[in-house]
Every structure is written in structure tokens, then in C-alpha cells.
Amino acid sequence: MPDTDTAPGEDTAPEEDTAALRTDRGLSLVTTSLFSVSLGMVSVAAPMIAVQAGISAAAIGALVALSGVSQITTRLCMGPLLRRFPDKVFVTLASFALAVSCAVLVHSEAMWVFGVSQFLQGLARALFWTGSQTHAIRAWPTSVGGLAAVNVANGAGALVGPALAGALAARSLDLSLVVAGVTGLLGSVSAVFLKRFRPFRKDPEEKGSGRRRLWLRPGVGAACAMTAGGGAWKGLMNSYVPVVLSHAGHAAPVIGALVTAANLAVLVGTAASRRVQTLGLRGSTVLGLVPAGAGLALTGLFPGSAVVSAVMLFVAGLGAGVLQTVGPALAADAVGPEERGDAIASIGTARAATLLVSPLGVGALVLVLSSGTALAVAGALISLPAVAVALRRSVHEHATDTGTSRLS
């Protein structure tokens, strides 16, 4: 496929935009699905390998946290890197890094090897999601449309990966890792054929504080709150939600079904994101953060009923789907074309940070509260920025009305 240095809307003929970009969109979805399946598989198989190797639970937790540190560090560098290299380069490298993270675990089960694998997984997550999101907002007609399509592909892969890993692990953990690695390699191959969009250009008038100014813009600030909320939701779903449900007496199959229901709801929320974005910044923020936070909070307060938990987790998943799609779209649309890479990288850093910090925060609360109450507090905190947005809007409207009445 021929490379190009143009982006949609930049001297691109309509015929080229239709033919080449349709092919690219299909390749993007294939690449995302393969990456997500591979990541879902290794996320299940790697901890099982560590337990089999005799690594303690505390050590596993510390090593998994290394993935979060690697992801945050990499995301902090992505803005400048996107001005030097095309986004497809990062998507390709991410899939390859994920494949290598699987290969090293097949080679050895030593603790340091597990650490290397986790480091590579964090690197792969940062490179892939920043690169694929910046690619999507340039390849699709609208930012929210591209992000919704990519997130649906990601969600589908995230459902298939763990199930496939579990089925293969019943025969051999190494087999599960080998399949995960091959899937990652296939993703890197498909990524090579993605359309080459030119790197973002640096604004000659931009000073060192340019990136900091991005965080202060209304659209980017709200997007940071949304993606941070989505990261916190994901961090808690991967850690304390199963713990709370287990303490409430639910069997493992029931817990698995409840978590699956939440993940399915994410797909529904993602698919609905185009309509949600039409409600504007305030409406999108409220419809994302409130369901995500309130659903988790009520699950923590009333975990005993499987039906109530299923409804609350489904509601939370709907909100999370909106957060992970509309948030990046808001950020991309709130800045100039050449600042989109920095905007996506900035909000991605916020997501990575809360993905790491939220389980640690709840872990601290568990020292003085029950796990269910701690989850409820965390859920309330996720919803809090939405309340601030609503109140700020109300105060602004009141001030406007007062000023109008004085003029009249």
C-alpha cells in the first residue's frame, strides 16, 4: 500500500479518501483485535505462570505494578515522539513488544524475566493505544467515530483473549503464551500495512509550556477527567470488584459472568458514544462519569445480590464505554490539528496513572474500611468531577442570567 504524507482534509482527493482510507480502517480494526486478543491472553497466562513458578502474591503485585510504571513513563514521552515518527510505527512496535513479552516467559520463569515481560507489556500498551487512537482520529471522518470503532474492536478482543487463554491453559500454559505471542506478531504484520500519516508538526510559536497549556483548555481538561475516570474504573474492575463479590459469597463462575456483563456493557456504551457526544461537553462528562462511579459504588454497598450487582456493573460498564471513547474525541476536537498527538498522549497519561493508583488507593482504604465500603468511596470519587462540571455550569448560567437582568 502506498505511503502518503497527508491526513484527511489536507489536500486529499475524495477518491483517495474513500478507497485508501476504507482499506486502512479495516486494517486498523484487524490490528486492534489481534493486539487485544494477545494482551487478554498474556494478562491471564502471565500471573498463572508466576504462581506456578512459586513467586509470592505480593511479589506478583509489585511486578504487575511495573507494567503501570512503564506505561506512564512511555506515555509522557509520546507527544514529542509523535512529532518525529508516524503513528503506525508505534502501533507496529507495540504489537512486536507484546509478542516478545510472551516469548520471554516461554523461555524462562525466573522472577526477573517476569519483570521484563511486565515492563514490555506496559510499553506495548502505551505505544499501541496512543498510536492507534491518533491514527483513528485521522483515518475516520470524525474523531468519535474512529475511536468508537477501534474501541469496539478492542472490547471484542478483550472478551475473546482471556477465554481463549483459559481454554489453552487447560492443556499447557506455554501453549497459551505461544498462541498469544503469534497473535501479537500477526498484529505487527497487519500494522506494517497501515496508511502512513505524516508526523504532527511542531508549532514554531510553541514554548516549553505548550503542553501544560493543553491541560488548561476546557475540552482537554474535561477529557482528562473522563479518561482518568475510565482508568480508575478499569483498575478497580481488574482488582477489587472481584474481591468484593467473592467476599459477598458469590462463586467464581458467577463473578466471571458479572465481570463479563460489565465488559459487554462497555461495548454498548462505546457504540452509543457518537450520540452521547452530541450532548456537548457537560452532558458527555455527566453521562460517562456518573454511571461509571455510581455503578461501582452501589456494587460495593450491595454486593450480596447477584441481580443487583449485575445491573449496577452493567450501568458502570455503559459509563466506562462513554468515558474511553468520548474523552479522547473531546481532547482531539478541542485542539488544533497539529496538537492532537499531544492531546491524546496527555489524556492517556491520566488514564494510565489512575489505572495504577486506583487499586493502591482502595488498598489503603481497606486498612480502615471493609472492601465493599472502600469500593463505594472510590466509586463516589470517580463521579465527583461530573458534579463539579455540573455545578460550574450552573454557576455560570446564574451569573449570565444575573448580568442580563441588570442590563435590562
Buried (B, 14 or more C-beta within 10 A) or exposed (E): EEEBEBBBEEEBEEEEBEEBBEBBBEBBBBBBBBBBBBBBBBBBBBBBBBEEBEBEEEBBBEBBBBBBBBBBBBBBEBBBBBBEEBBBBBBBBBBBBBBBBBBBBBEEBEBEBBBBBBBBBBBBBBBBBBBBBBBBBBBBEBBBBBBBBBBBBBBBBBBBBBBBBBEBBEEEBBBBBBBBBBBBBBBBBBBBBBBBBBBBEBEEEEEEEBBEBBBEBEBBBBBBBBBBBBBBBBBBBBBBBBBBBBBBEBEEEBBBEBBBBBBBBBBBBBBBBBEBBEEEBBBBBBBBBBBBBBBBBBBBBBBEEBEBBBBBBBBBBBBBBBBBBBBBBBBBBBBEBBBBBBBBBBBBBBBBBBBBBBBBBBBEBBEEBEBBBBBBBBBBBBBBBBBEBBEEBEEEEEEEEEEEEEEE
